[in-house]
Each structure stands twice: as C-alpha cells, then as structure tokens.
Amino acid sequence: MGSKAGAAKGAEGAKKSSGTRRGTPHAFSMAGEAAGSESAVLECGSPSASGPERTGVPPQLAASALAAALRVFDRAARELDLHTDDRLKLLNMGRTKLFEALKDPGPRLDVDQADRLGYFLAIYELGGRLVGSGGAWMKAPNSAPLFDGKPPLQRMLGGRMADLIDTLAYLKAVYGGWA
C-alpha cells in the first residue's frame, strides 16, 4: 500500500510540473510561433500572454519589449514614409488603438497584431541585412515571382497575414541561399 501512495504522489507531482510553461522567447508572439487562440489579447501581467508561466519573462520586461517593438515599428514606418492607413493595415489595427499603443508603456495587442508586428520587424531587419536598408528593399521593384515586379511593400500592404508570412519566407530563403 505504501508503494501505491508513493507512485500516486509521483504521478501527481509530474502532472504539476509539466506543461504550464510554453517557451516563446519574447514577451509578445514572435513571427511563426504558435501564439494561442486568435481572440487572445496580449496584456502585460497576463499569465496567458506575457507572464512567467508562458515566457519566463517578468511582466514589466514583457511590457517594455512590446513597447520597444512598437517604437521600432513607428521609426521604420516613418523611414518608409508610410501613411497612417498603411500602418493600420500592416498591423490590422484601428487608428485610436495604434496611437494609444505607441504612447502606452504597457500596450495591449491581440495575437494577430503581435504576430504582424513581429513579422514586419523581421522583414525589415532581414531586408536591411541583405541590401543595407530594409526600407530601400521594401520600396524597390522586385523581379521575384512572389512580387511580380512590384515592391515587396506593396504586397505586404495587401492586408493579409499570408503576405507578411510569404515575404519573410522569401527573405529567409534568399538570406540562407535557398532562392
């Protein structure tokens, strides 16, 4: 009987220690990683979004990482001379929400918006590594079949998440020597 009780305690301990931590390396959903349900909202201090249970990152650090990512997005959008409507389309966000999020030290984004932000920043950085300026690459006509002679930014402004995913996949292939 003693061994059954010990086995039960061991199984219970294993249940408790397994599975509550999902390892995303950043406070907001990174491009290409599973982020949970579409209706989830990433909020600083929320265990399902940025708390230690999900990322191992303290909520204050998660908030500052998301705020910093939004500031980088804003700078890149200014470099690209993007109109507000284009910024809204890239992030799938309303005007008021975008401007509030840019001012907020602990912004709230839903999973789709955080994914779009991550993809855009990854595209911007990788494009910069390839040609020296992410902005110049995005605005220049591209002969790759994916872009059909048009600038990659034009495709990204189509409003679909798939356009961002495809653009990043293309850049990764070029950068990795696969294209």
N, C-alpha and C positions, 0 to 999 in steps of 0.2 A: 504494500500500500504506500509506503514511503517513496518508492521509486516512481509510482504513478503521479504523486503530488509534485515531485521534483520535475518530472517531464512536463506536467501541465504548466508549472511556473516558467520553465524554459521556453515553452511554446508561446506563452503569454508575453514574455519579455521580447521574444523575436518579433511578435506582432507589433509591439510598441515601438521598437527601434527601426522597423523597416517602413519605408515608403512615405514619410511625411515630408521629406526633403526632395524637392525637384531641383536639379542643378542647372539653372540658367546662370551664366557668368556675370550678367549685368542686372541692374535693378529694373530695367524695362526689357520687354521682349526683344530679343535680337532677331535679326532677319534670318528666316529659315528654320527657327526653332519652334517647337510646339509651345504654344502660349496658353492653352486652355480654351475655354468657351469664347465664342465671338462676343457675347454680351458682357463679359467681364470688364471691369474698369480697373486700371492700374492706378492705385492711390497709395501715396506714401503712408506707411504704417499699417497697411492691409496685409495680413499674413498670406492671402492668396495671390498677392501681386508682388510685393517687394520685401516682405518681412523675412526674418531669419529662417523661417520654416521653408521658404521657397528658394532663396538665393544664398543665404548665409551672409547677406549684406545688411547692415543696420539700416532701419528705415530712413534715418537722416541722410546717410550716404546715398541711398537709393534716390531720395528726393533731389539731392544736388546733382546726381548723374543725369537724371531725366531733364532737369532744368538746364544743365550744361549742354546736353544734346540739342535741346530746343534753341539755345543761343547760337550754336554752331549752324544749325539749320537756317536760322534767320540771317546769319552772316553770309552763308553760301547763297541763299535766295537773293540777297542784295547784290552779291557779286554777279549773279546771273541776270540781274535786272528783272526778276520775276514780279509780276503784278500780284496783288493780294489774291485775286481769284485763282491764279496759278498755284500759289502757296496752299490755298484752301483745298484745291483739287489734289495736290500731291499728298496731303495728309488726311484727306477725307474729313474735313473739319469745318465747322461754321466760323464765321468771321469773329464773333464775340469770343468764342472759346479759344481761338488761336491767340488773340491779343491778351486774353486773361492768362493763358498758359505761359506766354512769353514773359509776363510780369511776375508770375507766381513762383516762389522759391520751392514749392512742393506741388507741381502741376499734376493734374489728373488726366490721363489719356486712356481711351479704351484700347483693347488689344489690337484692333485693326490700325488705329492711329499710331500706336507704338511700333508696330511692325513696319508701317510705311516710313516712319521716321528712321528706323534702323536701316531699312533698305536704301533710302535716299542717301543717308550718310555714308554707307558702304560704297555705293555707286560713285558718289562724289570723291571719296578718298582714293578708291582704286583707279578711277579715271585720272585723277591727279598724278598717281604714281606712273601711269602709262605714258602720259603726254606732258606732264609738268603742271597742268592746271585742270582740275576737274570741270571748272566752268567752261573753259575753251573746248574741251572734248564734247561736252554735252550739247553745245550750241552749234557745232560744226556738222555739216552734212557727212553722213557715214554710208559707205557703199556696201556694208554688210547686208546680207539678205534680210536680217531681222529689222533693219531700219529703212530699207528700200530707198537709199539715197537721201533720206531726211535726217535731221539732227536727232540724236537719242532723246533729248529733252522733249521733243515733240511727241514721241511715243510714250514717254513717261507721263506726259500731261493728258494722256487718253483717259485717265481717271480709274483705270482698273489696276488692282493689285498685281495681276499677272504681268502687266507691262513693266513694273518695277522688278519683279522676280526674273523675268526674261532678260532685262537689261543687265542685272547683276550677274546672271549666269553667263551671258556673253562676255562680260568683262573678266570674269574669273577664268573662262576658257582662254581668252587672249593673254591674260597675265600669266597663266600657267603654261602657255604654249600649246594649248589643245585646239586652237582655232586656226 
